[in-house]
Structures are given as C-alpha cells and as structure tokens.
Amino acid sequence: MSGLSDHFDLIPGARQIFDLSVDLVQKYCGMSVPFYNFDGSRDQLNDWATK
C-alpha cells in the first residue's frame, strides 16, 4: 500500500487499495431504485480492528 496510501486517511485494519481504470460507465433510469436515507457510519469494523 505504500505510495497510494499517502493519499488516504487509513482506518484501523486497512489491508487493500484498489487501483482501477474505468473503460465504460452506464446510467440506469432509476425508476425502480428505492430511496435510502444515510443514518450514519458504522463503527464496528474500526472498533474490532483497534482491539
């Protein structure tokens, strides 16, 4: 992760960074995609990795 990890604030337990090249992006109409509200971040993974 050296090199790329300098661009991020790493969380406890971080193991991978994906370096991707995207060739094509397509849109969807969104007519059947439900709405979701963001209620907050989950801390379980960070708590586990810190222990």
C-alpha atoms as a printed R data frame, in Angstrom:
   type eleno elety resid chain resno       x      y       z
1  ATOM     1    CA   MET     A     1   0.000  0.000   0.000
2  ATOM     2    CA   SER     A     2   2.990  2.290   0.084
3  ATOM     3    CA   GLY     A     3   2.726  5.193  -2.330
4  ATOM     4    CA   LEU     A     4  -1.045  5.122  -2.838
5  ATOM     5    CA   SER     A     5  -1.751  5.041   0.879
6  ATOM     6    CA   ASP     A     6  -0.267  8.529   1.230
7  ATOM     7    CA   HIS     A     7  -3.435  9.874  -0.447
8  ATOM     8    CA   PHE     A     8  -5.806  8.467   2.193
9  ATOM     9    CA   ASP     A     9  -6.501  8.623   5.917
10 ATOM    10    CA   LEU     A    10  -6.155  4.908   6.645
11 ATOM    11    CA   ILE     A    11  -8.582  3.321   9.076
12 ATOM    12    CA   PRO     A    12  -7.527  0.624  11.543
13 ATOM    13    CA   GLY     A    13  -7.360 -2.756   9.826
14 ATOM    14    CA   ALA     A    14  -6.969 -1.321   6.310
15 ATOM    15    CA   ARG     A    15  -5.469 -4.003   4.055
16 ATOM    16    CA   GLN     A    16  -6.095 -3.122   0.410
17 ATOM    17    CA   ILE     A    17  -6.273 -0.251  -2.042
18 ATOM    18    CA   PHE     A    18  -7.730 -0.915  -5.494
19 ATOM    19    CA   ASP     A    19  -6.194  0.989  -8.413
20 ATOM    20    CA   LEU     A    20  -8.825  0.866 -11.193
21 ATOM    21    CA   SER     A    21  -9.081  2.005 -14.767
22 ATOM    22    CA   VAL     A    22 -12.700  2.502 -15.893
23 ATOM    23    CA   ASP     A    23 -13.477  1.911 -19.571
24 ATOM    24    CA   LEU     A    24 -17.249  2.411 -19.620
25 ATOM    25    CA   VAL     A    25 -19.897  3.843 -17.311
26 ATOM    26    CA   GLN     A    26 -23.611  3.397 -17.960
27 ATOM    27    CA   LYS     A    27 -26.587  5.095 -16.356
28 ATOM    28    CA   TYR     A    28 -29.765  3.443 -15.204
29 ATOM    29    CA   CYS     A    29 -33.170  5.042 -15.363
30 ATOM    30    CA   GLY     A    30 -33.643  4.865 -11.589
31 ATOM    31    CA   MET     A    31 -37.372  4.243 -11.832
32 ATOM    32    CA   SER     A    32 -37.306  1.116  -9.661
33 ATOM    33    CA   VAL     A    33 -34.422  2.016  -7.344
34 ATOM    34    CA   PRO     A    34 -35.679  2.727  -3.802
35 ATOM    35    CA   PHE     A    35 -34.679  5.805  -1.797
36 ATOM    36    CA   TYR     A    36 -32.408  5.210   1.187
37 ATOM    37    CA   ASN     A    37 -31.508  7.672   3.909
38 ATOM    38    CA   PHE     A    38 -27.975  7.788   5.290
39 ATOM    39    CA   ASP     A    39 -28.373  7.392   9.050
40 ATOM    40    CA   GLY     A    40 -24.672  7.406   9.889
41 ATOM    41    CA   SER     A    41 -21.463  5.447   9.672
42 ATOM    42    CA   ARG     A    42 -20.957  2.117  11.422
43 ATOM    43    CA   ASP     A    43 -18.074  1.825  13.881
44 ATOM    44    CA   GLN     A    44 -17.995 -1.962  14.354
45 ATOM    45    CA   LEU     A    45 -15.130 -2.605  11.907
46 ATOM    46    CA   ASN     A    46 -12.925  0.141  13.340
47 ATOM    47    CA   ASP     A    47 -13.675 -0.974  16.905
48 ATOM    48    CA   TRP     A    48 -12.793 -4.593  16.035
49 ATOM    49    CA   ALA     A    49  -9.571 -3.672  14.206
50 ATOM    50    CA   THR     A    50  -8.437 -1.386  17.025
51 ATOM    51    CA   LYS     A    51  -8.792 -4.223  19.567
